[in-house]
Amino acid sequence: MNGALRDIEYLGKFRLVRRIARGGMATVYEAEQVGDRGFTKRVALKVIHEKYAKEPEWLQLFIDEAKLSANLVHGNIVQIFQFEEVNGEFYMAMEYIRGVTLRALIDRHRALGEPVPVALAAYIVSRVCRALDFAHNFVDELGTRLYIVHRDVTPGNILLTWDGQVKLGDFGIAKARTMHDPAAAQRLTIGKKHYMSPEQILGLRVDWRTDVFSTGVVLFELLALEQLFREVETEAAMDEVTILPSPDPRERLPELDPTLAGLISLAISKNPMLRPNAAMFGLALDDWCAKHHSTGSPERLQAHLAQLFPATYSPPVEARHDSPPAAETTDERALRELIKGVGGAEGRK
């Protein structure tokens, strides 16, 4: 390329299709990004509510989410494409996820009275751990670690695509070393009370360990189909997390594998120093699955979602007819191993 580099003006626009969700701070729409010569791209458009756009601190959180998430390019994190202000409205264009939230998966299993296959639960949470490990250790263009903390790891912010991928989204209250944090200056409690760590619910300084605590809470709920912390009143909920002894997962789930129960107990420890980091947590879940010959996979999650949500299931590609079932029984696994052994013996003749 000859000559000096130049700026290219972007004059694109978005066409709203439908409202997906309305949260406390912003509304998310399904939209089409429209370009020249018939170009379109399906995106999710997140628009901050007018009252928060007028509050400098909360508007800055929205701007920081866009700036921070735009560079967190990882297969298990929802991608941010663009941030704009138009006529006083602030919005960000994000990756549009075709699928359901983990909250919807849990609610569906609860309605059916059927537990989530343990290997599938471990697979989903291990992918969340990968996303968190990437964010926790992310460095800027100068190689400086930003110490990002998500602070809102909940079933509603974990997305499952129809083709079996797991995505962590909504870094709206995430904090990094370089960002302004309204919670730090005013000792605000930011997050959802049933998933916050003791240090977070008390408005103390938080780091990656608070995300691990929340992830442990999510794993328990995925296996038990009920929340680990259940107090409704705010003061009682704070006491439940900060003062009362940490719950023993096996008291509520007597048949839970001791290794998984131990992992959850470490993750939800009141002492942050006892919690594993996200990478260790995820690897431990993968190792557990491997040792029990019951690993999860995108294909297995895809098949499971197709069974759970037949009315709305709509993958972007044709479903694989040879996908393994959502949960493999002991008899099926034994038969598979027997066939493998016979095949090996035939090959050695």
Secondary structure, 3 states (H helix, E strand, C coil): CCCCCCCCCCCCEEEEEEEEEECCCEEEEEEEEECHHHCEEEEEEEEECHHHHCCHHHHHHHHHHHHHHHCCCCCCECCEEEEEEECCEEEEEEECCCEEEHHHHHHHHHHHCCCCCHHHHHHHHHHHHHHHHHHHCCECCCCCECCCECCCCCHHHEEEECCCCEEECCCCCCECCCCCCHHHHHCCCCCCCCCCCHHHHCCCCCCHHHHHHHHHHHHHHHHHCCCCCCCCCHHHHHHHHHCCCCCCHHHHCCCCCHHHHHHHHHHCCCCHHHCCCHHHHHHHHHHHHHHCCCCCCHHHHHHHHHHHCCCCCCCCCCCCCCCCCCCCCHHHHHHHHHHHHHHHHHHHC
